[in-house]
Amino acid sequence: MKRPEDLLRSTPAGLYCPPGDFYIDPIRPVQKALITHGHSDHARSGHESVMATRQTLDIMALRYGSGFAAVTQAATLGETVVNNGVSVSFHPAGHVLGSAQIAVEKDGMRIVASGDYKRSPDPTCLGFEPVACDVFITEATFALPVFRHPDSRDEIAKLLRSVEQFPERSHLVGAYALGKAQRVIRMLRDAGHDRTIYIHGALAKLCDYYQSQGIDLGDLSPATVDTDNAGDFAGAIVIGPPSAFLDRWARRFPDPVSCFASGWMRIRQRARQGGVELPIILSDHCDWDELTRTITELDPDQVWVTHGREEALVRWCELNGYKARPLHLIGYEDEGD
């Protein structure tokens, strides 16, 4: 390989490997897709063939149905598979259960597409594994110096203090259905909260799957409330997708404390605009320091930056001696922030 772009390039459908004839996290249906993780902005249905970790394939089946692809292939972490002369391997990304970085290599050139990743500890998934490479493709969701995430344990402690302070009120925690909700629940358990946690129905299948994978979430019950039992939720923690707290369902709970677990809660104005009374700064992405530390640790020849605050991270790379450029990929949102 003379140029990295001969091995992996940006196209309207997503990252494409010409010699391997496959895409990574394509945004439209393709013949062969390699998927980094199960969030809907990266894992879409309709591809002819999908290769991903077993857990990501299971999660896609839960979200899209068993027929989400005509053919599926489970990737074993750390195992190399040759695809049309291109070596492909999957490595833990630390983002959510089953998430992986994808390394592609041919003729001595290795590119690692990290997908979404984080470096902070998470009891619900394997931690990020640094993979030496010539080109590192990094996300930039929180790639501004203002984003420095606090210790996640302190944020969970903040929630528990509020529960203790307001025992007559329920605490409604908005958390994305895949990864964030289960992480909040597991961290509450690790912090000693052994009471029943109530969950919105949209979380049930994924929480059950996490439990099946050995991640103990403790006693969970449906957050079903009517006028007769509304008082039962006083002092309870209720977790659901953020969209659920915008409708009538949320208003049935007794004087609820509105909470939202997200890296975006670092921005106070965003919390206020969303009517969030208790912002919980808990991200499944790297903050600025973690992004720059990862690049320094890997020391690649080039850095390609995608979906997020690309310009700031590209500029940091250039100032620190790394050749870098933005990919300007479209179609990636913040489902797992």
VOBA-1610 file (N, C-alpha, C; in pm, whole numbers, padded with zeros to 5 digits, always signed):
BEGIN
Met+00084-00119+00000Met+00000+00000+00000Met+00088+00125+00000Lys+00072+00206-00103Lys+00149+00330-00108Lys+00081+00441-00029Arg-00052+00443-00031Arg-00127+00547+00038Arg-00235+00483+00125Pro-00260+00540+00242Pro-00369+00485+00325Pro-00503+00486+00253Glu-00525+00588+00169Glu-00652+00600+00099Glu-00676+00485+00002Asp-00570+00414-00035Asp-00588+00296-00121Asp-00646+00178-00042Leu-00631+00183+00091Leu-00681+00076+00176Leu-00818+00109+00235Leu-00838+00235+00271Leu-00966+00277+00331Leu-00992+00422+00293Arg-01110+00447+00245Arg-01142+00583+00202Arg-01286+00618+00238Ser-01310+00749+00244Ser-01443+00800+00274Ser-01526+00805+00146Thr-01649+00751+00153Thr-01741+00756+00040Thr-01877+00801+00093Pro-01972+00835+00003Pro-02105+00875+00050Pro-02174+00768+00135Ala-02139+00640+00115Ala-02201+00533+00193Ala-02129+00509+00324Gly-02009+00565+00340Gly-01930+00544+00461Gly-01788+00504+00427Leu-01713+00458+00526Leu-01575+00414+00504Leu-01573+00288+00420Tyr-01495+00291+00310Tyr-01493+00179+00217Tyr-01351+00129+00196Cys-01337-00003+00195Cys-01208-00066+00170Cys-01211-00125+00029Pro-01150-00060-00070Pro-01156-00110-00208Pro-01097-00250-00227Pro-00975-00278-00174Pro-00924-00414-00198Pro-01004-00523-00128Gly-01063-00493-00012Gly-01144-00591+00060Gly-01289-00592+00018Asp-01331-00486-00052Asp-01469-00467-00097Asp-01568-00479+00019Phe-01544-00404+00125Phe-01637-00398+00237Phe-01640-00256+00293Tyr-01743-00227+00370Tyr-01760-00098+00434Tyr-01753-00115+00586Ile-01716-00007+00656Ile-01721-00004+00802Ile-01829+00095+00843Asp-01926+00047+00919Asp-02039+00128+00967Asp-02105+00211+00855Pro-02140+00147+00744Pro-02202+00224+00635Pro-02338+00279+00674Ile-02373+00393+00614Ile-02499+00460+00647Ile-02611+00422+00551Arg-02582+00341+00451Arg-02685+00292+00359Arg-02659+00144+00331Pro-02758+00070+00287Pro-02739-00074+00264Pro-02628-00102+00163Val-02541-00198+00200Val-02429-00236+00114Val-02420-00389+00109Gln-02331-00439+00023Gln-02315-00582+00010Gln-02251-00643+00135Lys-02143-00581+00185Lys-02075-00634+00304Lys-02040-00520+00399Ala-02087-00531+00523Ala-02064-00428+00624Ala-01995-00487+00745Leu-01893-00417+00794Leu-01830-00449+00922Leu-01880-00344+01021Ile-01936-00387+01133Ile-02003-00296+01225Ile-01927-00289+01357Thr-01900-00166+01404Thr-01822-00150+01527Thr-01905-00173+01653His-02034-00132+01653His-02116-00150+01772His-02263-00130+01737Gly-02350-00155+01833Gly-02492-00164+01806Gly-02573-00037+01805His-02515+00080+01830His-02593+00203+01824His-02643+00228+01682Ser-02763+00281+01672Ser-02832+00288+01543Ser-02765+00378+01441Asp-02680+00471+01485Asp-02612+00554+01387Asp-02493+00481+01324His-02452+00370+01381His-02343+00290+01325His-02391+00155+01272Ala-02493+00099+01335Ala-02544-00033+01299Ala-02683-00018+01238Arg-02690-00033+01108Arg-02818-00021+01036Arg-02855-00156+00975Ser-02983-00174+00955Ser-03030-00297+00893Ser-03030-00283+00741Gly-03046-00395+00673Gly-03060-00392+00528Gly-02936-00431+00451His-02823-00455+00519His-02702-00499+00449His-02716-00645+00410Glu-02651-00684+00301Glu-02654-00823+00259Glu-02577-00910+00359Ser-02458-00863+00400Ser-02374-00940+00491Ser-02320-00847+00599Val-02322-00893+00724Val-02272-00814+00836Val-02174-00897+00917Met-02059-00837+00946Met-01960-00896+01036Met-01945-00804+01156Ala-01958-00859+01276Ala-01946-00783+01399Ala-01920-00882+01511Thr-01896-00831+01631Thr-01882-00922+01745Thr-02016-00992+01769Arg-02010-01105+01837Arg-02133-01179+01866Arg-02233-01093+01941Gln-02185-01015+02037Gln-02276-00932+02116Gln-02340-00824+02031Thr-02264-00764+01941Thr-02322-00662+01852Thr-02425-00724+01759Leu-02398-00843+01707Leu-02497-00910+01623Leu-02625-00939+01702Asp-02609-00984+01826Asp-02726-01010+01910Asp-02806-00882+01934Ile-02735-00774+01961Ile-02802-00646+01987Ile-02874-00597+01862Met-02813-00613+01746Met-02879-00572+01622Met-03006-00655+01600Ala-03002-00784+01633Ala-03120-00868+01619Ala-03231-00823+01714Leu-03194-00783+01836Leu-03294-00734+01930Leu-03358-00605+01882Arg-03280-00520+01819Arg-03330-00389+01779Arg-03401-00391+01644Tyr-03356-00476+01551Tyr-03409-00474+01415Tyr-03483-00601+01375Gly-03475-00704+01457Gly-03533-00832+01419Gly-03426-00925+01365Ser-03454-01054+01370Ser-03352-01153+01332Ser-03311-01145+01186Gly-03394-01087+01101Gly-03360-01077+00959Gly-03295-00946+00921Phe-03220-00885+01013Phe-03160-00753+00983Phe-03057-00760+00871Ala-03002-00879+00844Ala-02908-00899+00733Ala-02927-01040+00679Ala-02895-01058+00550Ala-02912-01191+00491Ala-02811-01290+00549Val-02689-01243+00574Val-02581-01328+00625Val-02511-01254+00738Thr-02479-01324+00846Thr-02401-01263+00955Thr-02279-01348+00985Gln-02175-01282+01032Gln-02051-01351+01070Gln-02002-01291+01200Ala-01985-01375+01302Ala-01939-01327+01432Ala-01788-01317+01434Ala-01737-01200+01473Ala-01593-01177+01484Ala-01548-01206+01626Thr-01440-01279+01640Thr-01379-01305+01771Thr-01274-01198+01798Leu-01283-01133+01914Leu-01189-01026+01946Leu-01045-01077+01938Gly-00961-01000+01867Gly-00820-01032+01856Gly-00785-01132+01749Glu-00885-01193+01687Glu-00859-01294+01584Glu-00858-01230+01446Thr-00759-01263+01365Thr-00746-01205+01231Thr-00817-01292+01128Val-00895-01225+01045Val-00965-01291+00935Val-00922-01222+00806Val-00890-01299+00704Val-00848-01243+00575Val-00970-01233+00484Asn-00994-01111+00435Asn-01109-01083+00351Asn-01059-01025+00219Asn-01063-01106+00113Asn-01013-01062-00018Asn-00871-01007-00011Gly-00787-01074+00068Gly-00648-01032+00079Gly-00621-00925+00182Val-00726-00877+00250Val-00712-00775+00355Val-00731-00842+00490Ser-00636-00821+00581Ser-00648-00876+00716Ser-00736-00785+00800Val-00832-00846+00867Val-00928-00771+00948Val-00928-00831+01088Ser-00926-00744+01190Ser-00937-00791+01329Ser-01017-00691+01410Phe-01087-00744+01511Phe-01171-00663+01599Phe-01107-00656+01737His-01112-00538+01801His-01048-00516+01930His-01139-00430+02018Pro-01140-00454+02150Pro-01233-00382+02239Pro-01220-00230+02228Ala-01336-00164+02227Ala-01339-00018+02216Ala-01382+00051+02344Gly-01440-00024+02440Gly-01479+00036+02567Gly-01600+00126+02562His-01676+00120+02453His-01790+00212+02436His-01916+00156+02499Val-01963+00042+02449Val-02078-00029+02506Val-02051-00178+02490Leu-02141-00260+02543Leu-02127-00404+02531Leu-02112-00445+02384Gly-02007-00522+02354Gly-01985-00570+02219Gly-01913-00475+02127Ser-01885-00353+02172Ser-01823-00254+02083Ser-01679-00292+02051Ala-01637-00258+01930Ala-01503-00295+01886Ala-01445-00191+01791Gln-01314-00180+01797Gln-01239-00113+01693Gln-01213-00216+01582Ile-01200-00169+01460Ile-01174-00260+01349Ile-01041-00221+01285Ala-00947-00315+01287Ala-00816-00293+01224Ala-00815-00361+01088Val-00776-00288+00985Val-00762-00344+00850Val-00616-00328+00807Glu-00561-00431+00746Glu-00418-00430+00714Glu-00392-00501+00582Lys-00305-00440+00503Lys-00263-00501+00376Lys-00128-00442+00336Asp-00037-00529+00293Asp+00095-00487+00244Asp+00168-00396+00343Gly+00158-00428+00473Gly+00232-00354+00574Gly+00166-00225+00620Met+00048-00193+00568Met-00025-00073+00610Met-00142-00114+00697Arg-00149-00058+00820Arg-00260-00089+00909Arg-00334+00039+00947Ile-00467+00033+00930Ile-00555+00142+00970Ile-00651+00088+01075Val-00668+00163+01182Val-00763+00125+01287Val-00878+00224+01288Ala-00998+00173+01261Ala-01120+00253+01272Ala-01179+00226+01410Ser-01171+00324+01497Ser-01207+00302+01638Ser-01356+00303+01663Gly-01435+00352+01566Gly-01579+00368+01594Gly-01597+00469+01705Asp-01686+00442+01799Asp-01696+00522+01921Asp-01620+00449+02031Tyr-01550+00524+02114Tyr-01471+00459+02219Tyr-01457+00551+02339Lys-01423+00490+02453Lys-01393+00569+02573Lys-01283+00499+02650Arg-01215+00575+02735Arg-01105+00523+02814Arg-01139+00508+02961Ser-01247+00569+03008Ser-01283+00561+03149Ser-01342+00424+03180Pro-01330+00376+03304Pro-01380+00243+03339Pro-01531+00231+03323Asp-01575+00114+03282Asp-01717+00086+03263Asp-01741-00060+03302Pro-01819-00085+03406Pro-01839-00223+03451Pro-01925-00307+03359Thr-01977-00249+03251Thr-02067-00323+03163Thr-02005-00362+03029Cys-01877-00330+03006Cys-01815-00369+02880Cys-01664-00376+02896Leu-01598-00443+02801Leu-01453-00453+02802Leu-01391-00317+02777Gly-01275-00291+02839Gly-01209-00163+02824Gly-01137-00149+02690Phe-01111-00026+02652Phe-01042+00007+02527Phe-00904-00060+02522Glu-00872-00118+02409Glu-00742-00183+02389Glu-00663-00106+02284Pro-00552-00042+02320Pro-00472+00030+02219Pro-00417-00068+02115Val-00429-00031+01988Val-00382-00114+01878Val-00287-00031+01792Ala-00161-00071+01785Ala-00062+00002+01707Ala-00107+00009+01561Cys-00088+00125+01499Cys-00136+00142+01362Cys-00062+00255+01292Asp-00071+00255+01160Asp-00016+00365+01080Asp-00113+00482+01074Val-00241+00450+01068Val-00345+00554+01065Val-00450+00519+01170Phe-00482+00617+01254Phe-00586+00598+01356Phe-00704+00687+01320Ile-00822+00624+01308Ile-00944+00699+01280Ile-01017+00717+01412Thr-01028+00841+01455Thr-01086+00870+01586Thr-01213+00951+01573Glu-01309+00923+01661Glu-01426+01009+01673Glu-01385+01140+01740Ala-01475+01238+01736Ala-01446+01367+01797Ala-01571+01426+01863Thr-01654+01340+01919Thr-01780+01384+01978Thr-01759+01495+02081Phe-01662+01477+02169Phe-01635+01577+02273Phe-01494+01635+02258Ala-01457+01660+02134Ala-01320+01705+02105Ala-01306+01857+02113Leu-01332+01909+02232Leu-01304+02048+02265Leu-01248+02051+02406Pro-01152+02139+02434Pro-01092+02142+02568Pro-01191+02163+02681Val-01307+02221+02653Val-01407+02243+02757Val-01463+02112+02811Phe-01454+02006+02730Phe-01509+01877+02772Phe-01404+01796+02846Arg-01415+01800+02978Arg-01333+01716+03065Arg-01429+01649+03162His-01453+01521+03140His-01555+01450+03217His-01509+01427+03361Pro-01598+01447+03458Pro-01565+01418+03598Pro-01564+01267+03621Asp-01518+01228+03739Asp-01520+01087+03776Asp-01664+01038+03776Ser-01690+00930+03703Ser-01827+00880+03691Ser-01884+00837+03826Arg-01801+00789+03915Arg-01850+00747+04046Arg-01902+00866+04126Asp-01840+00982+04109Asp-01888+01101+04177Asp-02024+01144+04125Glu-02047+01123+03996Glu-02176+01160+03938Glu-02287+01068+03988Ile-02258+00940+04001Ile-02357+00847+04056Ile-02382+00878+04204Ala-02277+00914+04276Ala-02293+00952+04417Ala-02382+01076+04430Lys-02371+01167+04333Lys-02455+01287+04333Lys-02603+01249+04320Leu-02631+01152+04235Leu-02768+01104+04220Leu-02819+01042+04349Leu-02738+00958+04412Leu-02781+00892+04535Leu-02800+00991+04650Arg-02718+01095+04654Arg-02737+01198+04757Arg-02871+01268+04739Ser-02908+01292+04614Ser-03035+01357+04587Ser-03152+01268+04627Val-03140+01138+04602Val-03244+01043+04642Val-03260+01044+04794Glu-03149+01050+04864Glu-03153+01053+05011Glu-03211+01185+05061Gln-03180+01292+04993Gln-03225+01424+05036Gln-03374+01446+05010Phe-03426+01383+04904Phe-03567+01402+04867Phe-03638+01266+04861Pro-03658+01201+04976Pro-03717+01066+04977Pro-03862+01063+04931Glu-03927+01177+04928Glu-04068+01181+04887Glu-04082+01194+04734Arg-03972+01217+04665Arg-03978+01240+04521Arg-03917+01121+04444Ser-03969+01095+04328Ser-03905+00998+04240Ser-03797+01069+04158His-03696+00994+04117His-03589+01048+04034His-03597+00981+03896Leu-03629+01058+03796Leu-03641+01007+03660Leu-03511+01034+03586Val-03441+00928+03550Val-03309+00941+03487Val-03320+00908+03338Gly-03299+01007+03254Gly-03293+00984+03111Gly-03157+00925+03074Ala-03159+00810+03007Ala-03035+00743+02970Ala-03060+00663+02843Tyr-02969+00670+02749Tyr-02990+00600+02622Tyr-03003+00450+02645Ala-03088+00388+02562Ala-03131+00251+02586Ala-03019+00149+02580Leu-02921+00171+02493Leu-02811+00076+02480Leu-02684+00133+02542Gly-02640+00072+02648Gly-02511+00108+02708Gly-02523+00202+02826Lys-02580+00319+02805Lys-02585+00419+02912Lys-02679+00373+03025Ala-02797+00327+02989Ala-02893+00285+03093Ala-02836+00172+03178Gln-02777+00073+03113Gln-02721-00040+03187Gln-02599+00002+03270Arg-02522+00094+03219Arg-02406+00143+03294Arg-02451+00216+03420Val-02554+00301+03407Val-02606+00372+03524Val-02656+00272+03628Ile-02731+00172+03585Ile-02785+00074+03678Ile-02674-00002+03749Arg-02576-00049+03672Arg-02467-00127+03732Arg-02385-00042+03828Met-02364+00084+03794Met-02287+00172+03882Met-02366+00204+04009Leu-02497+00215+03999Leu-02578+00232+04119Leu-02563+00111+04211Arg-02560-00008+04153Arg-02541-00129+04233Arg-02403-00128+04298Asp-02302-00092+04223Asp-02166-00089+04277Asp-02153+00013+04390Ala-02237+00116+04384Ala-02234+00220+04489Ala-02319+00181+04609Gly-02379+00062+04606Gly-02453+00013+04722Gly-02604+00029+04715His-02656+00075+04605His-02802+00092+04592His-02864-00042+04556Asp-02930-00107+04653Asp-02984-00242+04631Asp-03135-00244+04620Arg-03198-00127+04617Arg-03343-00122+04603Arg-03384-00151+04459Thr-03511-00182+04440Thr-03564-00203+04305Thr-03544-00076+04222Ile-03495-00094+04101Ile-03484+00015+04004Ile-03590-00008+03898Tyr-03666+00094+03867Tyr-03775+00083+03771Tyr-03730+00129+03634Ile-03766+00053+03532Ile-03721+00086+03397Ile-03839+00098+03302His-03825+00187+03206His-03922+00203+03098His-03920+00077+03011Gly-04033+00044+02952Gly-04042-00077+02871Gly-03944-00082+02756Ala-03901+00034+02706Ala-03808+00038+02593Ala-03670-00016+02631Leu-03642-00028+02760Leu-03512-00076+02805Leu-03511-00225+02837Ala-03628-00287+02844Ala-03639-00421+02900Ala-03557-00525+02824Lys-03570-00530+02692Lys-03500-00633+02614Lys-03348-00620+02628Leu-03299-00499+02621Leu-03154-00479+02629Leu-03103-00508+02770Cys-03179-00469+02872Cys-03136-00501+03008Cys-03136-00652+03030Asp-03235-00720+02977Asp-03237-00867+02986Asp-03114-00927+02916Tyr-03079-00869+02802Tyr-02963-00923+02730Tyr-02834-00901+02809Tyr-02818-00783+02866Tyr-02700-00758+02949Tyr-02693-00859+03063Gln-02807-00885+03125Gln-02810-00984+03234Gln-02766-01121+03182Ser-02809-01158+03062Ser-02772-01287+03005Ser-02623-01297+02975Gln-02557-01182+02963Gln-02414-01179+02936Gln-02331-01167+03064Gly-02395-01190+03177Gly-02324-01192+03304Gly-02310-01058+03373Ile-02383-00958+03327Ile-02376-00826+03390Ile-02497-00812+03481Asp-02473-00822+03610Asp-02581-00825+03710Asp-02636-00684+03732Leu-02760-00664+03695Leu-02824-00534+03711Leu-02917-00530+03832Gly-02924-00640+03906Gly-03006-00642+04027Gly-03154-00647+03996Asp-03233-00606+04094Asp-03378-00615+04084Asp-03433-00501+04000Leu-03489-00536+03884Leu-03550-00437+03795Leu-03699-00467+03783Ser-03780-00362+03777Ser-03924-00378+03759Ser-03974-00278+03657Pro-04083-00310+03589Pro-04138-00215+03491Pro-04185-00086+03559Ala-04159+00025+03496Ala-04202+00155+03550Ala-04344+00183+03500Thr-04436+00100+03545Thr-04576+00115+03507Thr-04648+00187+03621Val-04707+00301+03591Val-04767+00383+03696Val-04907+00427+03655Asp-04997+00424+03749Asp-05130+00481+03729Asp-05167+00560+03854Thr-05285+00615+03856Thr-05323+00702+03968Thr-05330+00626+04100Asp-05350+00494+04093Asp-05365+00417+04216Asp-05233+00385+04284Asn-05125+00373+04204Asn-04998+00333+04265Asn-04889+00437+04249Ala-04924+00559+04212Ala-04823+00662+04189Ala-04736+00684+04312Gly-04795+00673+04431Gly-04719+00694+04553Gly-04613+00589+04577Asp-04626+00472+04512Asp-04526+00367+04530Asp-04389+00407+04478Phe-04385+00508+04393Phe-04260+00548+04330Phe-04189+00661+04406Ala-04243+00700+04520Ala-04174+00800+04602Ala-04039+00743+04646Gly-03934+00818+04624Gly-03800+00774+04661Gly-03737+00676+04564Ala-03807+00644+04455Ala-03756+00544+04360Ala-03672+00609+04250Ile-03582+00529+04194Ile-03508+00569+04075Ile-03574+00501+03955Val-03610+00582+03858Val-03678+00534+03736Val-03589+00572+03618Ile-03558+00474+03533Ile-03468+00499+03420Ile-03540+00470+03290Gly-03526+00560+03195Gly-03589+00542+03065Gly-03517+00621+02959Pro-03550+00599+02832Pro-03488+00676+02724Pro-03526+00823+02736Pro-03438+00915+02698Pro-03468+01058+02714Pro-03601+01099+02653Ser-03640+01040+02542Ser-03765+01079+02476Ser-03887+01050+02562Ala-03878+00952+02651Ala-03993+00915+02734Ala-04029+01023+02834Phe-03933+01107+02869Phe-03958+01209+02970Phe-04017+01337+02912Leu-04043+01331+02782Leu-04105+01446+02718Leu-04256+01428+02703Asp-04308+01311+02738Asp-04451+01289+02719Asp-04523+01271+02853Arg-04651+01235+02844Arg-04735+01228+02964Arg-04690+01119+03061Trp-04621+01017+03011Trp-04575+00908+03097Trp-04496+00961+03216Ala-04409+01058+03193Ala-04322+01107+03299Ala-04398+01188+03403Arg-04506+01251+03361Arg-04579+01339+03453Arg-04664+01262+03554Arg-04670+01130+03540Arg-04749+01050+03632Arg-04676+01023+03765Phe-04547+01045+03767Phe-04469+01013+03886Phe-04479+01127+03989Pro-04462+01094+04117Pro-04480+01194+04223Pro-04367+01296+04228Asp-04399+01420+04190Asp-04305+01531+04202Asp-04164+01489+04158Pro-04148+01446+04033Pro-04021+01385+03993Pro-03906+01485+03983Val-03786+01435+04016Val-03662+01508+03990Val-03613+01466+03852Ser-03608+01560+03760Ser-03566+01530+03624Ser-03413+01522+03616Cys-03362+01405+03574Cys-03219+01383+03562Cys-03186+01338+03420Phe-03065+01361+03376Phe-03022+01315+03245Phe-02875+01277+03254Ala-02843+01153+03217Ala-02705+01104+03220Ala-02645+01116+03082Ser-02555+01211+03066Ser-02497+01238+02934Ser-02373+01324+02948Gly-02279+01305+02857Gly-02162+01393+02853Gly-02200+01536+02820Trp-02314+01553+02751Trp-02358+01688+02716Trp-02403+01769+02837Met-02422+01704+02949Met-02464+01776+03069Met-02353+01864+03125Arg-02233+01853+03067Arg-02126+01947+03101Arg-02166+02088+03062Ile-02251+02101+02961Ile-02296+02233+02914Ile-02423+02270+02991Arg-02411+02362+03084Arg-02523+02394+03172Arg-02643+02446+03096Gln-02619+02525+02992Gln-02731+02579+02916Gln-02811+02468+02851Arg-02743+02362+02806Arg-02814+02250+02745Arg-02901+02179+02847Ala-02851+02168+02969Ala-02930+02106+03076Ala-03052+02192+03108Arg-03033+02322+03118Arg-03145+02411+03150Arg-03251+02407+03040Gln-03206+02411+02916Gln-03301+02410+02804Gln-03383+02282+02801Gly-03322+02173+02847Gly-03393+02046+02850Gly-03475+02025+02976Gly-03479+02124+03064Gly-03555+02112+03187Gly-03496+02010+03283Val-03365+01990+03277Val-03299+01891+03362Val-03266+01954+03497Glu-03323+01898+03601Glu-03300+01950+03736Glu-03168+01900+03793Leu-03134+01773+03763Leu-03011+01714+03814Leu-02931+01658+03696Pro-02840+01736+03639Pro-02756+01685+03530Pro-02651+01587+03584Ile-02638+01473+03518Ile-02540+01371+03555Ile-02442+01360+03438Ile-02321+01408+03459Ile-02222+01410+03351Ile-02158+01272+03341Leu-02212+01192+03251Leu-02167+01054+03235Leu-02165+01023+03086Ser-02047+01010+03031Ser-02034+00993+02886Ser-01977+00856+02851Asp-02020+00804+02737Asp-01963+00682+02682Asp-01865+00712+02569His-01821+00839+02564His-01718+00881+02470His-01600+00940+02547Cys-01487+00950+02479Cys-01370+01014+02539Cys-01392+01164+02553Asp-01331+01222+02657Asp-01326+01367+02665Asp-01199+01415+02594Trp-01173+01545+02600Trp-01060+01604+02528Trp-00927+01542+02571Asp-00906+01530+02700Asp-00779+01476+02749Asp-00761+01330+02709Glu-00868+01254+02710Glu-00858+01112+02672Glu-00831+01096+02523Leu-00891+01182+02442Leu-00866+01176+02298Leu-00720+01207+02267Thr-00669+01315+02325Thr-00531+01353+02296Thr-00431+01253+02356Arg-00465+01197+02472Arg-00378+01097+02532Arg-00373+00971+02447Thr-00486+00933+02391Thr-00490+00813+02307Thr-00405+00831+02183Ile-00414+00946+02119Ile-00334+00971+02000Ile-00185+00970+02035Thr-00151+01033+02146Thr-00010+01034+02189Thr+00039+00893+02218Glu-00045+00813+02281Glu-00007+00676+02316Glu+00013+00590+02191Leu-00076+00604+02094Leu-00066+00523+01972Leu+00044+00572+01879Asp+00065+00704+01876Asp+00169+00767+01794Asp+00163+00722+01648Pro+00047+00737+01583Pro+00034+00694+01444Pro+00099+00794+01348Asp+00118+00751+01225Asp+00170+00842+01123Asp+00065+00946+01085Gln-00060+00903+01082Gln-00169+00993+01047Gln-00287+00971+01140Val-00366+01079+01156Val-00490+01072+01232Val-00602+01124+01143Trp-00705+01043+01128Trp-00825+01086+01057Trp-00935+01107+01160Val-01002+01220+01153Val-01097+01260+01257Val-01238+01266+01198Thr-01334+01209+01271Thr-01469+01201+01216Thr-01575+01224+01322His-01694+01250+01277His-01819+01275+01350His-01800+01343+01486Gly-01792+01475+01477Gly-01782+01554+01599Gly-01716+01687+01575Arg-01639+01731+01674Arg-01568+01859+01667Arg-01433+01835+01598Glu-01439+01809+01468Glu-01322+01763+01394Glu-01210+01867+01390Glu-01246+01992+01367Glu-01145+02094+01341Glu-01051+02114+01458Ala-01105+02116+01581Ala-01021+02139+01698Ala-00920+02027+01717Leu-00962+01902+01699Leu-00871+01790+01718Leu-00768+01782+01605Val-00812+01813+01484Val-00716+01818+01372Val-00609+01923+01400Arg-00651+02039+01449Arg-00555+02145+01480Arg-00459+02102+01590Trp-00510+02036+01694Trp-00422+01987+01801Trp-00319+01890+01745Cys-00362+01801+01657Cys-00270+01705+01596Cys-00159+01777+01520Glu-00198+01874+01441Glu-00098+01947+01361Glu+00002+02019+01450Leu-00046+02078+01559Leu+00043+02149+01651Leu+00137+02054+01725Asn+00096+01926+01733Asn+00177+01828+01804Asn+00249+01731+01712Gly+00260+01768+01585Gly+00343+01693+01492Gly+00278+01574+01425Tyr+00143+01564+01431Tyr+00074+01453+01365Tyr+00004+01503+01240Lys+00024+01433+01132Lys-00050+01463+01011Lys-00195+01423+01032Ala-00288+01514+01008Ala-00428+01486+01040Ala-00519+01553+00940Arg-00638+01494+00928Arg-00740+01554+00841Arg-00878+01509+00886Pro-00980+01592+00861Pro-01118+01552+00892Pro-01173+01464+00781Leu-01257+01369+00817Leu-01319+01283+00716Leu-01453+01337+00669His-01519+01417+00751His-01650+01475+00717His-01751+01367+00681Leu-01750+01256+00756Leu-01852+01154+00735Leu-01985+01206+00787Ile-02092+01172+00719Ile-02224+01217+00761Ile-02303+01099+00816Gly-02411+01130+00885Gly-02504+01027+00930Gly-02479+00972+01067Tyr-02384+01029+01142Tyr-02356+00979+01276Tyr-02406+01079+01379Glu-02489+01030+01469Glu-02551+01113+01571Glu-02486+01088+01706Asp-02561+01112+01814Asp-02505+01099+01948Asp-02589+01003+02032Glu-02634+00893+01974Glu-02721+00803+02049Glu-02653+00754+02175Gly-02522+00733+02170Gly-02455+00677+02287Gly-02373+00774+02367Asp-02415+00902+02374Asp-02327+00999+02438Asp-02318+00978+02589
//
